[in-house]
Amino acid sequence: MSKDLSGKTALVSGSTAGIGLAIARELGKRGALVWVNGRTEQRVQDAIAGIKQEVPNAKLRGVAADLTTQAGAELVFDVVKSVDVLVNNLGGVNAYKPFIEVSDAEWQHVYDLNVISGVRLSRHYLPSMCDKNWGRVVFIASDSGLQVPTEFIQYGVAKAAVIALARGIAETLVGSGVTVNSVLPGPTLSERIAKTIAASGKSEAEFEKEFFEKRRANSLLRRFITVDEVASMVGYVCSPAASATHGAALRVEGGIVKSAF
């Protein structure tokens, strides 16, 4: 079956950097018209220009909006009328601190960022997918949703909710041509990790070795995952070739999770 997305329209939330940018680039390579989203117009345009350098024929559009808010979601709905592929990538962690120091406001922010943003987009775009009897919804979760890290519990809890959300929505689409899945990256060499490495004063190789010896010793891969490795999985699950992959939590975490299932 085809992995080509020509003629399809995709929206990738939070796609001006990191995993989201790599996903937008991957979907562009596969022929989709891709809507790139970020909080500012400058970041959106910079991301589009970067993708164009690597994929000159990519069909790209931009929409700047803060999707942690209802107003931001409404702005996107006004500009992007319908999509065939929705990748709920927006997410992140707002604080690395002990559980007892995380405030209500920080909990609410991380939940709005990782969970509610995807709820709003999925609720809006699913009806048109169902009308066409074809669509792909992908939530970017994390291995932290299965093995909650103590240094940012609020993030792990939010990503556990994302995994449950994707499965729950899939259960409402029995017998449909619309599929809903979550993808669970592990520690990924994104801009955030790169900045952490730079601030550490260590080389990338030194930092990586220490990280997987002390913080993620159960990794089978024993290296950081690349953003393109995550994007490759997302590109596949968004394609017609993944028509039988539905309601799944697809792991791209290098074997950190100690389970064969």
C-alpha positions in Angstrom: 0.0 0.0 0.0 1.1 3.6 -0.7 3.0 5.7 1.8 2.3 8.8 -0.4 0.2 11.6 1.0 -0.3 13.6 -2.2 -3.7 15.4 -2.2 -3.9 15.3 1.6 -3.8 18.2 4.0 -2.0 17.9 7.3 -1.8 20.1 10.4 1.1 19.6 12.8 0.8 21.6 16.1 3.9 23.0 17.6 5.9 22.4 14.5 8.5 25.2 14.4 11.3 23.1 16.1 12.3 19.7 17.3 10.1 16.7 16.7 7.3 18.8 15.3 9.5 20.4 12.7 10.8 17.0 11.6 7.3 15.7 11.3 6.2 18.6 9.2 9.2 18.0 6.9 8.5 14.3 6.7 4.9 14.8 5.7 6.0 17.4 3.2 8.3 14.9 1.7 5.4 12.5 1.4 3.4 15.0 -0.7 1.0 16.4 1.8 0.1 20.1 2.0 1.4 20.8 5.5 0.2 23.6 7.9 3.1 24.6 10.2 2.1 26.0 13.6 3.9 28.0 16.2 3.2 30.8 18.6 4.7 33.6 16.5 4.6 34.4 12.8 8.4 34.8 12.7 9.0 31.2 14.0 6.5 29.8 11.6 8.1 31.5 8.6 11.6 30.5 9.7 10.4 26.9 10.0 8.8 27.0 6.5 12.0 28.4 5.1 14.1 25.7 6.7 11.9 22.9 5.4 11.9 24.5 1.9 15.7 24.4 1.9 15.6 20.6 2.4 12.4 19.8 0.5 12.1 22.5 -2.2 8.9 21.1 -3.6 7.1 20.9 -0.3 3.7 22.4 -0.1 3.6 24.5 3.1 1.3 26.9 4.8 1.7 28.7 8.2 -0.6 29.6 11.0 0.7 31.3 14.1 -1.4 30.7 17.3 -1.0 29.7 20.9 -2.9 26.4 21.1 -2.8 26.3 24.9 -5.7 28.8 24.7 -9.2 28.5 23.3 -8.7 31.8 21.4 -5.6 30.3 19.7 -7.5 27.2 18.7 -10.3 29.4 17.2 -7.8 31.3 15.2 -6.5 28.0 13.7 -10.0 26.8 13.0 -10.7 30.1 11.1 -7.6 29.7 8.9 -7.4 25.9 8.5 -10.9 24.7 7.5 -10.3 21.0 7.3 -7.5 18.5 7.4 -7.0 14.8 6.5 -4.1 14.4 8.9 -3.8 15.9 12.4 -0.6 15.5 14.4 -1.1 16.7 18.0 2.6 17.4 18.6 2.4 20.4 20.9 3.8 19.6 24.3 6.6 19.9 26.7 7.5 20.3 30.4 7.4 23.6 32.2 9.4 22.9 35.3 12.0 20.4 36.5 11.5 20.3 40.2 10.3 18.0 43.1 6.6 17.1 43.1 5.9 19.1 46.3 7.2 22.3 44.6 5.0 22.1 41.5 2.2 24.7 41.8 -1.4 24.3 40.6 -0.7 26.9 37.8 2.2 24.8 36.6 0.1 21.6 36.6 -2.7 23.4 34.7 -0.2 24.8 32.1 1.4 21.5 31.4 -2.0 19.9 31.1 -3.3 22.6 28.7 -0.1 22.3 26.7 0.1 18.5 26.3 -3.6 17.4 26.6 -6.2 20.1 26.1 -4.6 21.5 22.9 -5.0 18.1 21.3 -8.5 17.7 22.6 -9.6 20.9 21.0 -8.0 20.2 17.6 -9.2 16.6 17.5 -12.8 17.5 18.5 -12.9 20.1 15.7 -11.4 18.2 12.8 -12.6 14.7 13.4 -16.2 15.2 12.0 -14.9 16.2 8.5 -12.6 13.2 8.5 -15.5 10.9 9.4 -17.6 12.5 6.7 -14.9 11.5 4.2 -14.3 8.1 5.9 -10.6 8.8 5.8 -8.3 10.5 8.3 -5.3 10.2 10.5 -5.0 11.6 14.0 -1.7 11.1 15.8 -0.8 12.2 19.4 2.8 12.6 20.3 3.1 11.2 23.8 6.3 10.0 25.5 7.8 7.0 27.3 7.3 9.2 30.3 3.6 8.4 30.1 4.4 4.8 30.8 7.3 5.3 33.2 6.7 8.6 35.0 10.1 10.3 35.8 10.4 11.7 39.3 12.0 15.0 38.1 8.9 16.1 36.2 5.9 14.1 37.4 3.4 16.6 35.9 4.8 15.9 32.4 4.6 12.1 32.8 1.0 12.4 34.1 0.0 14.6 31.2 1.6 12.2 28.7 -0.2 9.2 30.3 -3.4 11.2 29.7 -2.4 11.7 26.0 -2.0 7.9 25.6 -5.4 7.3 27.2 -7.0 10.1 25.1 -5.8 8.6 21.8 -7.1 5.2 22.7 -10.4 6.5 23.9 -11.0 8.5 20.7 -10.1 5.5 18.7 -12.7 3.5 20.5 -15.4 5.9 19.2 -14.4 5.2 15.6 -15.1 1.5 15.3 -15.3 0.4 11.6 -14.2 3.8 10.4 -11.5 4.7 7.8 -10.2 7.2 10.4 -7.4 6.0 12.6 -6.1 7.4 15.9 -2.8 6.5 17.5 -0.2 7.8 19.8 3.6 7.8 19.3 5.9 7.5 22.3 9.4 9.0 21.7 12.1 8.4 24.3 14.9 10.8 25.0 15.3 12.7 21.8 18.1 15.0 20.6 16.0 18.0 20.1 16.9 21.7 20.6 16.1 21.5 24.3 18.5 18.6 24.9 21.1 20.3 22.7 20.9 23.4 24.9 21.2 21.3 28.0 24.3 19.6 26.6 25.8 23.0 25.7 25.2 24.4 29.2 26.8 21.3 30.8 30.2 22.1 29.4 30.6 18.5 28.2 30.9 17.1 24.7 27.8 15.5 23.2 29.4 12.1 23.5 30.3 12.6 27.1 26.9 13.9 28.1 25.1 11.1 26.2 27.2 8.4 27.8 26.6 9.8 31.3 22.9 10.3 30.7 22.3 6.7 29.7 24.5 5.3 32.5 22.9 7.3 35.3 19.4 8.5 34.2 18.2 6.0 31.6 20.3 2.9 32.3 17.5 0.6 31.1 17.7 1.9 27.5 18.6 -0.8 25.0 19.6 1.8 22.4 22.0 3.7 24.7 21.9 6.8 22.7 19.6 9.8 22.0 16.9 9.2 19.4 17.0 11.6 16.5 14.0 13.7 15.6 13.9 12.2 12.1 13.6 8.7 13.7 10.4 9.8 15.4 9.2 11.6 12.3 9.7 8.4 10.3 7.3 6.5 12.5 4.7 9.4 12.4 5.0 9.6 8.6 4.2 5.9 8.3 1.3 5.9 10.7 -0.2 8.9 8.8 0.0 7.1 5.5 -2.5 4.9 3.7 -0.1 2.0 4.4 -1.0 2.2 8.1 -4.7 1.6 7.6 -4.7 -1.4 10.1 -2.8 0.5 12.8 -5.5 2.0 15.0 -5.8 2.6 18.7 -2.1 1.8 19.2 0.6 3.3 21.4 3.6 3.1 19.1 7.0 3.2 20.9 10.0 5.0 19.5 11.9 5.0 22.8 14.9 2.8 22.3 13.8 0.0 24.6 13.6 2.1 27.8 10.2 0.6 28.6 10.7 -2.8 30.1 7.8 -4.6 28.3 7.4 -6.5 25.1 3.9 -5.2 24.7 
